[in-house]
Amino acid sequence: MRVVTSKSKNAESFYISKGYVNDKGVSTSVIVRKLGTLKELLPEHGPTRDDVMAWAKEQARIETLKYKQEKEEKQIKLTFHAGRLLDYHKQTFFRGGYLFLQFIYYQMQMNKICRKLKQRYKFKYDINAILSDLIYARILEPCSKRSSYKAASEFLEKPSYELHDIYRALDVLCAECDMIQAEVYKNSHFMGERNDKILYYDCSNYYFEIEQEDGSKKYGKSKEHRPNPIIQMGLFMDGDGIPLAFSLFPGNANEQTSLKPLEKKALGEFGCQKFIYCSDAGLGSESIREYNHMGERAYIVTQSIKKLKKEEKEWALSPQGFKRVSDDKPVDITKLPEDDKGLYYKDEPYTTQKLHQRLIITYSPKYALYQKSIRDKQVERAQKILDSGNAKKNRKNPNDPARFIGKMAVTKDGEAANIKQYLDEDKIADEAQYDGLYAVCTDLLDDGIGDILKVSEGRWQIEECFRIMKTDFSARPVYLRDENRVKAHFLICFLALTVYRYLEKKLDSKYTCEELLDTLKAMNFAGIQEQGFIPLYRREKITDDLHEACGFRTDYQFITKSKMRTIQKKSKGKE
């Protein structure tokens, strides 16, 4: 520290100043203490100006010793001025939750993928910084690419690129989408062994805020029942819930046609040869089962009981022949109490034209009770619709309570028929016979029932993947128009989901998506007088677990700038 002076017309002031290097690497200084004016100091420390300067230098020496001692004791003393206004445009708020996502990003060596892209295209902008910031922003503050740039400007490490560079990078990301997916899969093995012996597949769609079809954006059956053009995504996920690969296809295409091209990519570029394919009934057609019966592949797919042939359907609906899954003990399911928590099954060979399969029927009293409670409420609503006289004419939704309303033509002495509406008890009874029942088809003829059902039950994770992308990462509605940038948008969503899932796995899946995302979004910091940062979040068990999983801590009472730089390096795998 040193003494500096400032002269005006009426006075000369003495200060103690401390030098430091700011965020931009420029040497600057900050006033640590004001000693007073020459006129104020002369009576006590004079009689000459040289005497005052000698005293001031001694004070600077004492302040330096105190600073070094405080640094050794890790105590920071700061001076705030109640009468001093804030500086114009000075940033004091910083987002820090991205540091934990950055730890996963660099562990997956995605920076090396970006290095390959730069060598291939020779562009000047930093595509690694762009891609990583877009991924972090998609998780922490999902919004448009322009707004993502603003969000990234609040990170502890500011963007090293301009907004227009983002749009240029999107075109490159689109062109190299398949290569990036393959490299991410290869690098993901640095995170540990992948459970890619089980692959789940499902499709979903995303709507656009447009009225006319354009390119792959076509009118189709939207999951949200919106009248907007949509684009569809097919997604492969491994047995641990980690995304593996995705593809996009037009909104009006049959989703079953999306599987084989993407599976061929998994077989070829990813080297996945031996796995069990698992999907719902909509993506488990005869041809898809036949395709996954080849080579070292097998399949476990949901089977619609309603679509079984008469003989198999009667067998499936019969309460006879069930066993308890846990011990294979025969059970009469008609005598089970309503609050029974067990799971029961029966199975038999199921041969079609080209495949020898195994048909497994399970029964869960708990699930049966749940289905009955839902239907009872729908029947109650159907009765209210009848009582109001406002029954709908068209009932396309299979869960619409109006499906329980029947129609009957009644004539009076040869006059024109009147339509009478009534509560259809036969329809209610028909649905009730399926309560608690679930069917699975597989070509694993010798595997244990428990193992097969465990794989089938894991399908909820891929449904959760789509929910996270749509709800938490706001993947839809899509506002981009250009086909290349739309594809790049979904690539970023896919990579964000992959990074998030690995962070979730690092925490042993102890926390819900909402808990983890809320915590990351709240991990912000206040920049204090160019000296360092104060955490603005509460220390909790989940923050302790995040720090332990990633190998650095940000929950000190005060973090110096040099310490924060060390934390940033650690989050990138650098010591």
KOLTOR-215789 format. One line per 2 residues: number of its first residue (from 0); for each residue x, z, y of C-alpha. Coordinates in nm, 2 decimals, padded with zeros to 4 digits. Layout:
# residues N
NUM = X Z Y ~ ...
This chain:
# residues 575
0 = 00.00 00.00 00.00 ~ 00.11 -00.06 00.35
2 = 00.02 00.01 00.72 ~ -00.14 -00.26 00.92
4 = -00.25 -00.25 01.28 ~ -00.51 -00.43 01.49
6 = -00.50 -00.47 01.86 ~ -00.78 -00.52 02.11
8 = -00.80 -00.50 02.49 ~ -00.86 -00.13 02.49
10 = -00.69 00.01 02.18 ~ -00.46 -00.04 01.88
12 = -00.59 00.08 01.54 ~ -00.39 00.18 01.24
14 = -00.51 00.12 00.88 ~ -00.38 00.15 00.52
16 = -00.42 -00.18 00.33 ~ -00.41 -00.25 -00.04
18 = -00.32 -00.60 -00.17 ~ -00.48 -00.76 -00.48
20 = -00.54 -01.10 -00.64 ~ -00.91 -01.22 -00.61
22 = -01.12 -01.42 -00.86 ~ -00.97 -01.75 -00.74
24 = -00.61 -01.63 -00.80 ~ -00.54 -01.59 -00.43
26 = -00.35 -01.29 -00.29 ~ -00.56 -01.10 -00.03
28 = -00.61 -00.74 00.08 ~ -00.87 -00.48 00.14
30 = -00.87 -00.18 00.39 ~ -00.85 00.14 00.19
32 = -00.85 00.39 00.49 ~ -00.88 00.38 00.87
34 = -00.63 00.62 01.02 ~ -00.75 00.60 01.38
36 = -00.65 00.45 01.72 ~ -00.30 00.50 01.88
38 = -00.47 00.70 02.15 ~ -00.63 00.93 01.90
40 = -00.32 00.98 01.69 ~ -00.06 01.03 01.97
42 = -00.15 01.40 02.05 ~ -00.10 01.52 01.70
44 = 00.16 01.27 01.56 ~ 00.34 01.15 01.87
46 = 00.48 01.17 02.13 ~ 00.58 00.80 02.07
48 = 00.42 00.50 01.89 ~ 00.72 00.50 01.65
50 = 00.64 00.86 01.56 ~ 00.28 00.76 01.48
52 = 00.40 00.46 01.27 ~ 00.63 00.69 01.08
54 = 00.34 00.93 01.01 ~ 00.12 00.63 00.91
56 = 00.38 00.50 00.66 ~ 00.40 00.84 00.51
58 = 00.02 00.84 00.47 ~ 00.05 00.50 00.30
60 = 00.31 00.64 00.06 ~ 00.08 00.93 -00.02
62 = -00.21 00.70 -00.08 ~ 00.00 00.49 -00.31
64 = 00.10 00.79 -00.51 ~ -00.27 00.90 -00.53
66 = -00.37 00.55 -00.64 ~ -00.11 00.55 -00.92
68 = -00.21 00.90 -01.03 ~ -00.58 00.80 -01.03
70 = -00.50 00.49 -01.22 ~ -00.32 00.69 -01.48
72 = -00.61 00.93 -01.50 ~ -00.85 00.63 -01.49
74 = -01.03 00.76 -01.19 ~ -01.14 00.52 -00.92
76 = -01.23 00.63 -00.57 ~ -01.42 00.39 -00.34
78 = -01.53 00.42 00.02 ~ -01.87 00.29 00.13
80 = -01.98 00.26 00.49 ~ -02.34 00.33 00.56
82 = -02.33 00.14 00.89 ~ -02.16 -00.17 00.76
84 = -02.36 -00.48 00.68 ~ -02.31 -00.69 00.36
86 = -02.09 -00.99 00.39 ~ -02.27 -01.33 00.39
88 = -02.31 -01.51 00.06 ~ -02.10 -01.24 -00.12
90 = -02.20 -01.22 -00.49 ~ -02.24 -00.87 -00.62
92 = -02.46 -00.93 -00.93 ~ -02.31 -01.06 -01.25
94 = -02.45 -01.13 -01.60 ~ -02.24 -01.00 -01.88
96 = -02.46 -01.04 -02.20 ~ -02.31 -01.38 -02.26
98 = -01.98 -01.21 -02.36 ~ -02.12 -01.12 -02.70
100 = -02.25 -01.48 -02.75 ~ -01.91 -01.61 -02.64
102 = -01.75 -01.40 -02.91 ~ -01.96 -01.58 -03.18
104 = -01.91 -01.92 -03.01 ~ -01.53 -01.89 -03.03
106 = -01.53 -01.74 -03.38 ~ -01.71 -02.06 -03.49
108 = -01.43 -02.25 -03.31 ~ -01.68 -02.47 -03.12
110 = -01.42 -02.50 -02.85 ~ -01.21 -02.70 -03.09
112 = -01.50 -02.94 -03.15 ~ -01.51 -02.99 -02.77
114 = -01.14 -03.06 -02.77 ~ -01.20 -03.34 -03.02
116 = -01.47 -03.48 -02.79 ~ -01.24 -03.47 -02.49
118 = -00.96 -03.65 -02.69 ~ -01.21 -03.92 -02.80
120 = -01.38 -03.98 -02.46 ~ -01.10 -03.89 -02.21
122 = -01.34 -03.75 -01.95 ~ -01.21 -03.51 -01.68
124 = -01.49 -03.24 -01.68 ~ -01.46 -02.94 -01.91
126 = -01.72 -03.01 -02.18 ~ -01.64 -02.68 -02.36
128 = -01.74 -02.49 -02.05 ~ -02.05 -02.70 -02.01
130 = -02.17 -02.67 -02.37 ~ -02.10 -02.30 -02.40
132 = -02.27 -02.22 -02.07 ~ -02.58 -02.43 -02.17
134 = -02.60 -02.24 -02.50 ~ -02.56 -01.90 -02.34
136 = -02.82 -01.99 -02.07 ~ -03.06 -02.12 -02.34
138 = -03.05 -01.77 -02.50 ~ -03.04 -01.55 -02.20
140 = -03.23 -01.75 -01.93 ~ -03.40 -02.05 -02.09
142 = -03.49 -02.30 -01.82 ~ -03.40 -02.65 -01.70
144 = -03.05 -02.78 -01.70 ~ -03.03 -02.74 -01.32
146 = -03.15 -02.38 -01.34 ~ -02.91 -02.32 -01.63
148 = -02.63 -02.42 -01.40 ~ -02.75 -02.16 -01.15
150 = -02.78 -01.90 -01.42 ~ -02.42 -01.97 -01.53
152 = -02.31 -01.92 -01.17 ~ -02.40 -01.56 -01.22
154 = -02.18 -01.51 -01.53 ~ -01.87 -01.31 -01.49
156 = -01.68 -01.64 -01.53 ~ -01.81 -01.90 -01.29
158 = -01.87 -02.26 -01.40 ~ -01.56 -02.48 -01.38
160 = -01.77 -02.80 -01.34 ~ -02.04 -02.95 -01.12
162 = -02.41 -03.00 -01.19 ~ -02.37 -03.38 -01.23
164 = -02.11 -03.32 -01.50 ~ -02.38 -03.16 -01.71
166 = -02.59 -03.47 -01.72 ~ -02.29 -03.68 -01.81
168 = -02.20 -03.44 -02.09 ~ -02.56 -03.46 -02.24
170 = -02.50 -03.83 -02.32 ~ -02.18 -03.74 -02.50
172 = -02.35 -03.46 -02.69 ~ -02.62 -03.70 -02.80
174 = -02.38 -03.97 -02.92 ~ -02.18 -03.71 -03.13
176 = -02.48 -03.50 -03.25 ~ -02.42 -03.57 -03.62
178 = -02.05 -03.51 -03.59 ~ -02.10 -03.18 -03.40
180 = -02.35 -03.05 -03.67 ~ -02.10 -03.14 -03.95
182 = -01.81 -02.97 -03.77 ~ -02.02 -02.66 -03.69
184 = -02.11 -02.63 -04.06 ~ -01.75 -02.67 -04.16
186 = -01.63 -02.41 -03.90 ~ -01.91 -02.17 -03.99
188 = -01.72 -02.08 -04.31 ~ -01.47 -01.90 -04.08
190 = -01.76 -01.65 -04.03 ~ -01.78 -01.58 -04.40
192 = -01.91 -01.75 -04.71 ~ -02.24 -01.94 -04.65
194 = -02.54 -01.89 -04.87 ~ -02.59 -02.27 -04.90
196 = -02.70 -02.26 -05.27 ~ -03.05 -02.22 -05.13
198 = -03.17 -02.46 -04.86 ~ -03.50 -02.42 -04.69
200 = -03.66 -02.71 -04.51 ~ -03.95 -02.73 -04.27
202 = -04.08 -02.94 -03.98 ~ -04.23 -02.86 -03.64
204 = -04.31 -03.05 -03.33 ~ -04.26 -03.01 -02.95
206 = -04.48 -03.14 -02.68 ~ -04.39 -03.31 -02.35
208 = -04.56 -03.27 -02.01 ~ -04.64 -03.64 -02.00
210 = -04.96 -03.84 -02.06 ~ -04.82 -04.17 -02.20
212 = -04.62 -04.23 -02.51 ~ -04.25 -04.32 -02.45
214 = -03.98 -04.39 -02.72 ~ -04.00 -04.12 -02.99
216 = -04.25 -03.93 -02.79 ~ -04.57 -04.02 -02.97
218 = -04.92 -03.88 -03.00 ~ -04.95 -03.68 -03.32
220 = -05.09 -03.36 -03.46 ~ -04.95 -03.09 -03.23
222 = -04.89 -02.74 -03.36 ~ -05.03 -02.61 -03.03
224 = -05.33 -02.85 -03.05 ~ -05.23 -03.01 -02.72
226 = -05.32 -03.37 -02.62 ~ -04.97 -03.45 -02.51
228 = -04.71 -03.68 -02.68 ~ -04.48 -03.49 -02.92
230 = -04.15 -03.53 -03.10 ~ -04.09 -03.38 -03.44
232 = -03.79 -03.18 -03.57 ~ -03.69 -03.13 -03.93
234 = -03.46 -02.83 -03.99 ~ -03.25 -02.72 -04.29
236 = -03.17 -02.35 -04.31 ~ -02.95 -02.16 -04.56
238 = -03.05 -01.86 -04.77 ~ -02.93 -01.62 -04.50
240 = -03.15 -01.77 -04.23 ~ -02.86 -01.96 -04.06
242 = -02.95 -02.31 -03.94 ~ -02.76 -02.59 -04.13
244 = -02.87 -02.93 -03.99 ~ -03.16 -03.09 -03.80
246 = -03.30 -03.43 -03.72 ~ -03.56 -03.57 -03.48
248 = -03.83 -03.82 -03.56 ~ -04.13 -03.97 -03.38
250 = -04.44 -03.76 -03.32 ~ -04.67 -04.00 -03.51
252 = -04.45 -04.02 -03.83 ~ -04.53 -03.85 -04.16
254 = -04.31 -03.54 -04.18 ~ -04.24 -03.61 -04.55
256 = -04.04 -03.92 -04.46 ~ -03.80 -03.70 -04.25
258 = -03.65 -03.51 -04.55 ~ -03.44 -03.76 -04.74
260 = -03.23 -03.89 -04.45 ~ -03.14 -03.54 -04.35
262 = -03.08 -03.43 -04.70 ~ -02.85 -03.72 -04.76
264 = -02.65 -03.60 -04.46 ~ -02.63 -03.25 -04.62
266 = -02.52 -03.41 -04.95 ~ -02.26 -03.64 -04.79
268 = -02.12 -03.51 -04.46 ~ -02.16 -03.14 -04.54
270 = -02.06 -03.16 -04.91 ~ -02.37 -02.96 -05.03
272 = -02.42 -03.09 -05.38 ~ -02.56 -02.80 -05.57
274 = -02.86 -02.61 -05.42 ~ -03.22 -02.51 -05.46
276 = -03.46 -02.69 -05.23 ~ -03.74 -02.47 -05.10
278 = -04.03 -02.57 -04.88 ~ -04.41 -02.54 -04.83
280 = -04.66 -02.76 -05.01 ~ -04.67 -03.01 -04.72
282 = -04.30 -03.10 -04.78 ~ -04.32 -03.06 -05.16
284 = -04.48 -03.39 -05.27 ~ -04.42 -03.54 -05.61
286 = -04.16 -03.78 -05.48 ~ -03.97 -03.50 -05.29
288 = -03.97 -03.29 -05.61 ~ -03.84 -03.58 -05.81
290 = -03.56 -03.64 -05.55 ~ -03.45 -03.28 -05.57
292 = -03.46 -03.28 -05.95 ~ -03.16 -03.52 -05.94
294 = -02.79 -03.42 -05.98 ~ -02.73 -03.05 -05.96
296 = -03.03 -02.99 -05.73 ~ -03.34 -02.80 -05.82
298 = -03.66 -02.71 -05.62 ~ -03.90 -02.42 -05.56
300 = -04.21 -02.54 -05.36 ~ -04.54 -02.39 -05.27
302 = -04.83 -02.54 -05.46 ~ -05.19 -02.57 -05.33
304 = -05.42 -02.41 -05.58 ~ -05.72 -02.61 -05.44
306 = -05.54 -02.94 -05.51 ~ -05.47 -02.86 -05.88
308 = -05.65 -03.06 -06.14 ~ -05.96 -02.89 -06.28
310 = -05.80 -02.74 -06.59 ~ -05.50 -02.59 -06.41
312 = -05.72 -02.47 -06.12 ~ -05.95 -02.28 -06.36
314 = -05.65 -02.12 -06.52 ~ -05.51 -02.02 -06.18
316 = -05.83 -01.87 -06.07 ~ -05.89 -01.68 -06.39
318 = -05.81 -01.30 -06.36 ~ -05.67 -01.31 -06.72
320 = -05.31 -01.32 -06.83 ~ -05.14 -01.14 -06.53
322 = -04.82 -00.93 -06.56 ~ -04.65 -00.69 -06.32
324 = -04.35 -00.86 -06.17 ~ -04.14 -00.55 -06.18
326 = -04.16 -00.48 -06.55 ~ -04.36 -00.77 -06.71
328 = -04.63 -00.52 -06.82 ~ -04.97 -00.69 -06.88
330 = -05.23 -00.60 -06.62 ~ -05.60 -00.65 -06.57
332 = -05.61 -00.74 -06.20 ~ -05.99 -00.68 -06.18
334 = -05.93 -00.31 -06.23 ~ -05.66 -00.26 -05.97
336 = -05.74 -00.03 -05.67 ~ -05.77 -00.19 -05.33
338 = -05.47 00.00 -05.20 ~ -05.24 -00.12 -05.48
340 = -04.91 -00.24 -05.34 ~ -04.78 -00.42 -05.65
342 = -04.72 -00.79 -05.72 ~ -04.85 -00.96 -06.03
344 = -04.79 -01.31 -06.19 ~ -04.87 -01.55 -06.47
346 = -04.70 -01.88 -06.54 ~ -04.73 -02.18 -06.77
348 = -04.57 -02.52 -06.82 ~ -04.69 -02.78 -06.57
350 = -04.61 -03.14 -06.66 ~ -04.69 -03.43 -06.43
352 = -04.61 -03.80 -06.48 ~ -04.24 -03.77 -06.42
354 = -04.15 -03.40 -06.41 ~ -04.16 -03.10 -06.65
356 = -04.23 -02.80 -06.42 ~ -04.33 -02.45 -06.42
358 = -04.65 -02.33 -06.24 ~ -04.64 -01.97 -06.13
360 = -04.95 -01.79 -05.99 ~ -04.90 -01.46 -05.81
362 = -05.16 -01.20 -05.71 ~ -05.12 -00.94 -05.44
364 = -05.40 -00.68 -05.38 ~ -05.25 -00.61 -05.04
366 = -05.26 -00.98 -04.94 ~ -05.62 -01.01 -05.09
368 = -05.74 -00.72 -04.87 ~ -05.58 -00.88 -04.56
370 = -05.74 -01.22 -04.63 ~ -06.08 -01.05 -04.69
372 = -06.06 -00.86 -04.36 ~ -05.98 -01.17 -04.17
374 = -06.26 -01.37 -04.33 ~ -06.51 -01.08 -04.27
376 = -06.44 -01.10 -03.90 ~ -06.48 -01.48 -03.90
378 = -06.81 -01.45 -04.08 ~ -06.93 -01.20 -03.82
380 = -06.84 -01.44 -03.55 ~ -07.02 -01.72 -03.73
382 = -07.33 -01.51 -03.74 ~ -07.30 -01.45 -03.37
384 = -07.27 -01.83 -03.31 ~ -07.59 -01.88 -03.52
386 = -07.77 -01.61 -03.32 ~ -07.67 -01.77 -02.99
388 = -07.78 -02.12 -03.11 ~ -07.44 -02.27 -02.99
390 = -07.30 -02.39 -03.32 ~ -07.04 -02.66 -03.29
392 = -07.09 -03.01 -03.42 ~ -06.73 -03.09 -03.50
394 = -06.52 -02.83 -03.69 ~ -06.17 -02.97 -03.74
396 = -05.98 -02.64 -03.74 ~ -05.97 -02.50 -04.10
398 = -05.98 -02.14 -03.95 ~ -06.28 -02.20 -03.73
400 = -06.55 -01.94 -03.80 ~ -06.81 -02.22 -03.77
402 = -06.70 -02.36 -04.11 ~ -06.93 -02.09 -04.26
404 = -07.23 -02.24 -04.09 ~ -07.42 -02.48 -04.31
406 = -07.69 -02.74 -04.23 ~ -08.01 -02.82 -04.40
408 = -08.27 -03.10 -04.33 ~ -08.62 -02.97 -04.33
410 = -08.93 -03.19 -04.32 ~ -09.29 -03.11 -04.22
412 = -09.56 -03.34 -04.37 ~ -09.35 -03.66 -04.36
414 = -09.23 -03.60 -04.00 ~ -08.87 -03.66 -03.89
416 = -08.64 -03.40 -04.04 ~ -08.53 -03.10 -03.84
418 = -08.18 -02.96 -03.88 ~ -08.17 -02.60 -03.98
420 = -07.85 -02.41 -03.96 ~ -07.77 -02.11 -04.18
422 = -07.48 -01.88 -04.30 ~ -07.33 -02.06 -04.60
424 = -07.28 -01.78 -04.86 ~ -07.15 -02.03 -05.11
426 = -06.87 -02.13 -04.88 ~ -06.78 -01.77 -04.82
428 = -06.78 -01.70 -05.20 ~ -06.57 -02.01 -05.27
430 = -06.30 -01.90 -05.03 ~ -06.31 -01.54 -05.16
432 = -06.20 -01.65 -05.50 ~ -05.86 -01.74 -05.36
434 = -05.79 -01.40 -05.20 ~ -05.45 -01.27 -05.29
436 = -05.35 -01.57 -05.49 ~ -05.04 -01.78 -05.43
438 = -04.89 -02.06 -05.63 ~ -04.53 -02.19 -05.67
440 = -04.40 -02.49 -05.86 ~ -04.03 -02.52 -05.98
442 = -03.81 -02.70 -06.22 ~ -03.61 -02.38 -06.29
444 = -03.76 -02.34 -06.64 ~ -03.54 -02.05 -06.76
446 = -03.48 -01.85 -06.44 ~ -03.64 -01.50 -06.39
448 = -03.97 -01.47 -06.21 ~ -03.84 -01.22 -05.97
450 = -03.55 -01.44 -05.86 ~ -03.78 -01.74 -05.81
452 = -04.03 -01.55 -05.61 ~ -03.75 -01.39 -05.40
454 = -03.63 -01.74 -05.30 ~ -03.98 -01.86 -05.22
456 = -04.05 -01.55 -05.01 ~ -03.75 -01.63 -04.79
458 = -03.94 -01.92 -04.63 ~ -04.06 -01.68 -04.35
460 = -03.71 -01.70 -04.20 ~ -03.73 -02.08 -04.12
462 = -04.07 -02.02 -03.97 ~ -03.91 -01.75 -03.76
464 = -03.63 -02.00 -03.66 ~ -03.89 -02.23 -03.51
466 = -04.07 -01.94 -03.34 ~ -03.75 -01.83 -03.18
468 = -03.67 -02.18 -03.05 ~ -04.02 -02.23 -02.92
470 = -04.10 -01.89 -02.78 ~ -03.77 -01.71 -02.70
472 = -03.55 -02.02 -02.62 ~ -03.84 -02.21 -02.45
474 = -03.75 -02.54 -02.63 ~ -04.10 -02.67 -02.53
476 = -04.25 -02.81 -02.33 ~ -03.96 -03.06 -02.29
478 = -03.92 -03.19 -01.93 ~ -03.64 -03.44 -02.00
480 = -03.74 -03.81 -02.03 ~ -03.42 -04.00 -02.14
482 = -03.40 -04.02 -02.52 ~ -03.03 -03.93 -02.53
484 = -03.08 -03.62 -02.32 ~ -03.39 -03.52 -02.52
486 = -03.17 -03.53 -02.83 ~ -02.89 -03.33 -02.66
488 = -03.15 -03.07 -02.55 ~ -03.25 -03.01 -02.91
490 = -02.89 -03.00 -03.01 ~ -02.83 -02.72 -02.76
492 = -03.14 -02.54 -02.89 ~ -03.01 -02.58 -03.25
494 = -02.66 -02.45 -03.16 ~ -02.81 -02.16 -02.96
496 = -03.02 -02.06 -03.26 ~ -02.70 -02.08 -03.48
498 = -02.50 -01.86 -03.24 ~ -02.79 -01.61 -03.21
500 = -02.84 -01.59 -03.59 ~ -02.47 -01.52 -03.65
502 = -02.48 -01.24 -03.39 ~ -02.79 -01.10 -03.56
504 = -02.60 -01.11 -03.89 ~ -02.30 -00.93 -03.73
506 = -02.54 -00.65 -03.65 ~ -02.67 -00.65 -04.01
508 = -03.01 -00.77 -03.89 ~ -03.09 -00.41 -03.78
510 = -03.28 -00.52 -03.46 ~ -03.57 -00.74 -03.39
512 = -03.52 -01.06 -03.19 ~ -03.70 -00.90 -02.89
514 = -03.48 -00.59 -02.90 ~ -03.16 -00.79 -02.92
516 = -03.25 -01.05 -02.66 ~ -03.38 -00.79 -02.41
518 = -03.06 -00.59 -02.45 ~ -02.83 -00.90 -02.39
520 = -03.04 -01.00 -02.09 ~ -03.01 -00.65 -01.94
522 = -02.63 -00.62 -01.98 ~ -02.55 -00.70 -01.62
524 = -02.28 -00.57 -01.38 ~ -02.24 -00.49 -01.01
526 = -01.92 -00.61 -00.85 ~ -01.77 -00.33 -00.63
528 = -01.55 -00.40 -00.33 ~ -01.34 -00.66 -00.51
530 = -01.20 -00.37 -00.72 ~ -01.41 -00.40 -01.04
532 = -01.75 -00.37 -01.19 ~ -02.01 -00.10 -01.27
534 = -02.24 -00.16 -01.57 ~ -02.61 -00.17 -01.47
536 = -02.75 -00.12 -01.82 ~ -02.83 00.19 -02.03
538 = -02.59 00.28 -02.31 ~ -02.79 00.29 -02.63
540 = -02.74 00.26 -03.01 ~ -02.78 -00.12 -02.99
542 = -02.52 -00.16 -02.72 ~ -02.28 00.06 -02.92
544 = -02.34 -00.17 -03.22 ~ -02.28 -00.48 -03.02
546 = -01.95 -00.35 -02.89 ~ -01.84 -00.24 -03.23
548 = -01.94 -00.58 -03.39 ~ -01.75 -00.78 -03.13
550 = -01.44 -00.56 -03.09 ~ -01.46 -00.48 -02.71
552 = -01.64 -00.25 -02.48 ~ -01.81 -00.30 -02.15
554 = -01.98 00.04 -02.12 ~ -01.72 00.23 -01.91
556 = -01.83 00.40 -01.59 ~ -01.61 00.16 -01.40
558 = -01.43 -00.15 -01.52 ~ -01.13 -00.27 -01.31
560 = -01.09 -00.65 -01.26 ~ -00.78 -00.66 -01.48
562 = -00.97 -00.47 -01.76 ~ -01.26 -00.72 -01.73
564 = -01.02 -01.01 -01.76 ~ -00.89 -00.85 -02.08
566 = -01.25 -00.81 -02.21 ~ -01.31 -01.18 -02.14
568 = -01.00 -01.28 -02.33 ~ -01.11 -01.07 -02.63
570 = -01.45 -01.23 -02.63 ~ -01.27 -01.56 -02.67
572 = -01.05 -01.43 -02.95 ~ -00.75 -01.39 -02.73
574 = -00.55 -01.07 -02.71
